[in-house]
Amino acid sequence: MLKVDGVGKSYNQGGLFSKQQQQILSNVTFECKQGECLGIIGESGSGKSTLGRLILGIERPDRGVIQFEGRSVSDRRVRIGNISAVFQNYTSSMNPFLTVEDAIMEPMQALKKSEQDIAGKVDLLLTQVGLDSTYRSKYPHELSGGEAQRVCIARAISTAPRCIVFDEAISSLDVSVQIQVLQLLKELKDIYKMSYVFITHDIQAAAYICDRVIIFRAGQIEEVIPTEQLKDVQSDYAKKLLKHLITF
């Protein structure tokens, strides 16, 4: 369904007119299947968030292609309504001047759905993420971190996308709230039959929710392994990384 093939990405170093390039991603190739939760685990600076932005079409790769159902994600028409995102910083992800209702309605309005259909769906979405209709009129500053991230999740699923990219989506939450959100994500995935690309440095979270895991190192794939076989990773780097992340 989602196919990343030979993707590379570099950025200029030393200013706008510098010719010096820093390689962030190099020859990244993988597929995320329909209904699969694919984890991408790596240290800070490994390039995993850059990869997330490329999948979302926020940036374009220098080399290679990223396709969703055979069409390039660089085409907004391919992404809209099909690929959503939930980011780490839920405060900056929400417009502080929009109510919860307005924030959830935005993606559906972009698809030009009828106002009647949209209004009727907001309560359902809030219920599905564990909130009630009283939240419709609240503003972001009135929400706890867990509540704000639940609203971001409701917004992400509002168009019933085929795929959602989660970029460190639970790392800013308290541990008890993380567990609640992970359980919520599993339930929503079953309801909507979505695929997830779950970018994280949290091995426990990945083990809980992911079907397969990509070990990412310095912009390249080090190893791909089913979650239930994580303890059997082969490369020395993967063994060291997983030991570090589990004990950190």
N, C-alpha and C positions, 0 to 999 in steps of 0.2 A: 504493500500500500504506500508507505513512505520509503523512498529509496534515495540514499546518499551515495554518490558514486565519484570517487577520485577528487574529493573536495579539498581545496587549499585556500588559505587566506593569510595575507600579510598586511601589515600596517607600516606607515612611514615612521621613522624615528628621527628625532632631532628637529622637528618643526615642519611646517607646511611644504617648504621647498626642498627639503632634504631628500636625497636619493637613497638613503640607507633604509633598508627594509628589515622588519622583524617578522619572522615566520611564526604564525600563531597556529595554523592548522596545515597538515601535510598529508595528502593522499588518504583522506578519511572515506571509508566505504563501509556501508552497512544497510540493512533493511529493517524496518519495523512493520510487523505483520498486523493484519486486521485483528482488533481485540487484544493485542499484546501490550503489556507494560514493559517497556525497555528502559532499564536503568543506565545512566552514564555517570560513572564514579571517577573522580579525579581530585588531585590536590588543587589548591588555589593557584590560578595562573596556568593551568593545564590546557586551557582553550575550550573547556566544555560549555561555558556560557556564550562564547563567540559562536560555537556550533548551534546553540539554541537560537541565537538571533538570525543565523542564516536559514535555519529551518522555517522560521516565522516570516522570512522575507524582509526583515528589518534592514538587513545588509545583504549584499550579494557576494558569492564566492569569487575569488580571482580565477580559480580553475575548478573544473568538475561541474557536476549538475546535482540539483536536489529536486526530486520529482514526487508529486503526490498523485497517485493513481495515473501515472504516465504523463503528467503535465507538470511543467516547471512551476515551482512555488514563487518564482519571481513575478508571475502573473497574478495580480491581486484577485482576479476573478476565480482563480484556483483556490486561494486561501480563504476568502471571505465565506463565513458560515461553515467551513470545513476544518480549519485549524485555529485553535484558540490557545491562550497562554495564561498562566498564573505565575507571577514573579515573586521574588523574595520580599521586596519592599512594598507591602500592601498599602502603606500610607501614600507613597508617590504614585501608586497604580490607580488611585481613585481621585477624581476631581473633587477638591474640598467644597466646591460650590454646588455639587449635585447631591440630591438625596439618594438613598439606597435604591429607591424605585427607579429614579432616572438613570442611575449607573447600570442597573440590570437591563433596562430597556434599550440602552444605546446600541448594542450589537444587533438586536432585532430590528430596530429602526433603520439601521444601515442596510438590512435586507429588504426594506420597504414592506414589512409585514403590516397588516391592518392594526390600527390602534386598539380595536376591540380584542383581537387575538393577543396582543402584547400585554394589555392590562390584565387580562384573565390569567396569563401565565406567570406573572410576578409572584403571586401568592404561592403557587405550586412550587416554583423554584426556591423560594424562601423556606418552605416546608421541607423540601428535599435536602437542604443544607443545614437543617436543624434550627431554623429561625422562624418566627411567626410574623403575621401581617403587621404588627405594631412597628416593625423595623422599616417599613416602606418610607416613612416620613423622616427617618433619622439621617443625620449627616455624618461623614466619616469621623469627625472629632468626638462624636458621641459613642463610638464603638470601641470595644476592647480589641486587642490584636487578633484574637481568635475569631471574633465576630466579623471584623473587617476582611479577614482572609476567606471566611465563609461567603461573604458577599462577592468577593472576587471570583470564587469558584462558581457561584450562582450565575454571575455574568458570563463566565467562560463556557458554561454548559447551556446557556440560554438559546443558542442556535442549534443545539443538538449536533455539535461538531463530530467529525469522524476521528479527530486526533487533538489531544491537548498536550502542550509542552509545559512542564512544571520546572521552573528554574530556581532551585533552592527554596521551594515554596513553603516549606515548614521550618526552615532553619532559624527564623526570627521569633518563633513561638515558644512558649513554655513547654516543657517536656510533656506534661499531662495533656495540653492542648494538641501537641503534635500527634499523640496517639489517637485522639478523637478525630482529627482531620484525616489521618491515614485511613482509618476505618471508614470515614465518610467517602473518601476517594474510591475505595474498593467497592462500596455499595453503588456509587454513581456509575462506575465503570461497567458493572453488571447490568444496571438499568438501561444505560444508553449504548452498550456494546461498543464503547470507544477504545481507541488506542491511546496509550500514554507514552511520552518520552519524559522520563523522570530524572532530571539532572540534579545531582546531590553529592555531598561529601560524606553523608551519613550512611554508613554501611548497614546499620540496623534497620533504618527506614527502607532502604533498597531491598533488603532481604525480606521485609514484611510485605511489600507491595509489588515487587517486580518479578516478571517471568524469566527474563534474561538480563545480564549485566555486562556492559562494556567497561573495561578498565582503561582509562584514558591517561596517557602520559605525554607531556610536552607536545600536545597537538596531534598525537597519533594514537591509534588503537593498539594497546598492548595485548589485550586478550578479551575474548568474548566467551561467556560461560553461563549456563543455566543457573538460576539462583540457588537451587537445591544442591549444586555442586561447588558453591563458592569456596568451601574449605579445601577443594582439590585444585585450586588454581596452579598453573604450571610455572609461570615466569617468576624469577626472584623478585622483580619489582612488584608484581601483583601481591605476592606473599607479604612483602615488607609493608606495602601500602595498606592492605587489609588489617594487618596486625596493628599498625599505627592508628588506623581509624577506629578500630574496635576498642583500643585502650585509651584513646585520646579523650 
